[in-house]
Amino acid sequence: MRILVINGSPKGSRSNSYKLAKAFLEGMKSGLGEAGHRDETLVDEIDVNRMDISPCLGCFSCWNKTPGKCCIQDEMQTVIEKLLWADVTIWCFPLYYFSVPGKLKTLIDRQLPMVLPFMSEREDQIGNGSHPSRYDMSGKRTVVISTCGFYTAEGNYDGVCSLFDHMCGKDQYTAIFCGQGELFRVPELSARTNEYLEFVRQAGAEYVNRGIREATQAQLKRLLYPREVFESMADASWGIDKESGKKETEALIFTRQMAALYRREAYSGKDQVLEMYYTDFDECYQIVLGREGSQVYPDCSKAATTRIETPFTVWRSIAAGEMRGDEALMKKLYKVKGDFNLMLNWDNYFGSARQEAADKSKQKEQSGEIHIPPKGTNMNMMLLPWIVFWVAVSINGYVGSLLSIGACVLAPLLFYQCKKTLYDTLTGVLVTCFSIAVLCGAAERIVVPLAYLAFGIMWTATCFGKIPLTAHYSMNHYNGESALQNPLFIKTNWILTLMWGILYFITPIWTYFIMGTEISGLTGAINSLLPIFMGIFTAWFQKWYPAKVARGE
Ligand SMILES: Cc1cc2nc3c(=O)[nH]c(=O)nc-3n(C[C@H](O)[C@H](O)[C@H](O)COP(=O)(O)O)c2cc1C
């Protein structure tokens, strides 16, 4: 397949529209590769603004004096040759005044030698009158890709559609029109724009096979950001105060754009004041996150809920995805003072693509559409067999062991919707082995302390690996598996896992003694007291420790 890309943006390879065209082309190539055509794919590109193409003189000499040849000696003849060579032509350009940019229009006008002078009737009823093609263009296909500056492409491409309807015939070309085009050059928003580009890539692959699927087309029509978010970001990007017309500093522009990303859905019922202090610029701004939206205050007169002290460069790198926020925090590149919850729920407040996807699946669930919930882990699946064993076996060895084996079978059934961890499986094996030992006549006074010891070893051993045991379970509350990449989350869980591990390492000591007394039946109950306090401590520590690190202490 021979593919010609005509880039009509004055920005050349820096063009937003060209980014989409490139993604589409990549998709086409991979689609052709899957279908076994890779060797035959040839691509040529035209950067319209670098070409010497003069405006049409309107002399019609290409029709009468030198049929098929223009009298102007410039590079348009090469363009025509390429257009005749290509099986698929991708026209990509920005929307300029609801039409194509001037130089591209010049190129389009100069296609006159490609048609014959005679009048003919159009079969598709587009407009009144046309000229037949000088060449056999049957089988050639056209793709039109364009970005525009307004929040939506809807209603802004009537002129462009009319032009291509006349050029190619109605429904005879494939179009991708995307609003909010300038966002494609903002690295801070690459999570969303890359997601869109991925759908463009997919569209390219589908295009060369069975055609772009409806689901993909729907994704391509989705706004990059909601209108109000985009418009406040766009307004802020100019760095000019709307009221006074004064120029704003880089840090203020950045803060306003960050504020524009605030998701009202995340409102916690109480206004929050996020204070940004840029240490290298000595500039301080507050963003009030309210029910109706966010508001930036260039003075810091309100009481801050959360204050971030950071060099501007660091925060910008984090926002652009060049640096992980959690890693930078661990390295003490910035500090967070006050309420740390806002940081823990950052994605929720400042709209990431992931959060939007989560919201969407929630909406689907509410509207009764089939929804497969993402599987999370559940620590209770692991704890249940152990607790049954410790409590029941210390009361009655025989019955307790049978109950424990039952718990091992029951736990995976009870928690069938949850994701099983290695420790859930290991629990099943260990508790069953200890129960069988008791059933075979081993003394409970030995087996029960050994079970505590095994439990303690299981926890402590994970502290020598990459992911401490508690992290496998608490990640559910911190954006799932992505939390496992967060060094602060891992460190917090490492400390907690070690503390629990030590507790169960020493529990066998007093367990052995208690089980030698008359109150041995209460061993399980007594041994549950300390974990209750540890549980309360854990809940507190999980919040306190990251906040302490964030304060830079
Ligand atoms: C001269 C000019 C005219 C424009 N006219 C429109 C327009 O009519 N409608 C619109 O939505 N955006 C308009 N825009 C914005 C561009 O379409 C938008 O910035 C686009 O993403 C640029 O794409 P590019 O990077 O591929 O050149 C205009 C921009 C310029 C410079």
The ligand as an SDF file (V2000), in Angstrom:
LIG
                    3D

 31 33  0  0  0  0  0  0  0  0999 V2000
   -4.9050   31.7480   12.1320 C   0  0  0  0  0  0  0  0  0  0  0  0
   -5.5750   30.7530   12.9930 C   0  0  0  0  0  0  0  0  0  0  0  0
   -6.9200   30.5040   12.8370 C   0  0  0  0  0  0  0  0  0  0  0  0
   -7.5550   29.5650   13.6210 C   0  0  0  0  0  0  0  0  0  0  0  0
   -8.8870   29.3450   13.4670 N   0  0  0  0  0  0  0  0  0  0  0  0
   -9.5220   28.4420   14.2400 C   0  0  0  0  0  0  0  0  0  0  0  0
  -10.9110   28.1940   14.0840 C   0  0  0  0  0  0  0  0  0  0  0  0
  -11.5770   28.7720   13.2380 O   0  0  0  0  0  0  0  0  0  0  0  0
  -11.5100   27.3260   14.9110 N   0  0  0  0  0  0  0  0  0  0  0  0
  -10.8210   26.6450   15.8540 C   0  0  0  0  0  0  0  0  0  0  0  0
  -11.4170   25.8650   16.5990 O   0  0  0  0  0  0  0  0  0  0  0  0
   -9.4790   26.8260   16.0070 N   0  0  0  0  0  0  0  0  0  0  0  0
   -8.8240   27.7110   15.2180 C   0  0  0  0  0  0  0  0  0  0  0  0
   -7.4810   27.8810   15.3640 N   0  0  0  0  0  0  0  0  0  0  0  0
   -6.7130   27.0430   16.3060 C   0  0  0  0  0  0  0  0  0  0  0  0
   -6.0080   25.8610   15.6240 C   0  0  0  0  0  0  0  0  0  0  0  0
   -6.9040   25.1500   14.8020 O   0  0  0  0  0  0  0  0  0  0  0  0
   -5.4470   24.9100   16.6860 C   0  0  0  0  0  0  0  0  0  0  0  0
   -4.5300   25.6220   17.4420 O   0  0  0  0  0  0  0  0  0  0  0  0
   -4.8350   23.6510   16.1090 C   0  0  0  0  0  0  0  0  0  0  0  0
   -4.7300   22.6600   17.1030 O   0  0  0  0  0  0  0  0  0  0  0  0
   -3.4450   23.8870   15.5630 C   0  0  0  0  0  0  0  0  0  0  0  0
   -3.0420   22.7050   14.9460 O   0  0  0  0  0  0  0  0  0  0  0  0
   -1.5910   22.4180   14.3860 P   0  0  0  0  0  0  0  0  0  0  0  0
   -0.6780   22.3230   15.5510 O   0  0  0  0  0  0  0  0  0  0  0  0
   -1.7510   21.1330   13.6600 O   0  0  0  0  0  0  0  0  0  0  0  0
   -1.2060   23.5350   13.4730 O   0  0  0  0  0  0  0  0  0  0  0  0
   -6.8240   28.8420   14.5970 C   0  0  0  0  0  0  0  0  0  0  0  0
   -5.4480   29.0940   14.7590 C   0  0  0  0  0  0  0  0  0  0  0  0
   -4.8410   30.0500   13.9730 C   0  0  0  0  0  0  0  0  0  0  0  0
   -3.3680   30.2890   14.1630 C   0  0  0  0  0  0  0  0  0  0  0  0
  1  2  1  0
  2  3  1  0
  2 30  2  0
  3  4  2  0
  4  5  1  0
  4 28  1  0
  5  6  2  0
  6  7  1  0
  6 13  1  0
  7  8  2  0
  7  9  1  0
  9 10  1  0
 10 11  2  0
 10 12  1  0
 12 13  2  0
 13 14  1  0
 14 15  1  0
 14 28  1  0
 15 16  1  0
 16 17  1  0
 16 18  1  0
 18 19  1  0
 18 20  1  0
 20 21  1  0
 20 22  1  0
 22 23  1  0
 23 24  1  0
 24 25  2  0
 24 26  1  0
 24 27  1  0
 28 29  2  0
 29 30  1  0
 30 31  1  0
M  END
$$$$
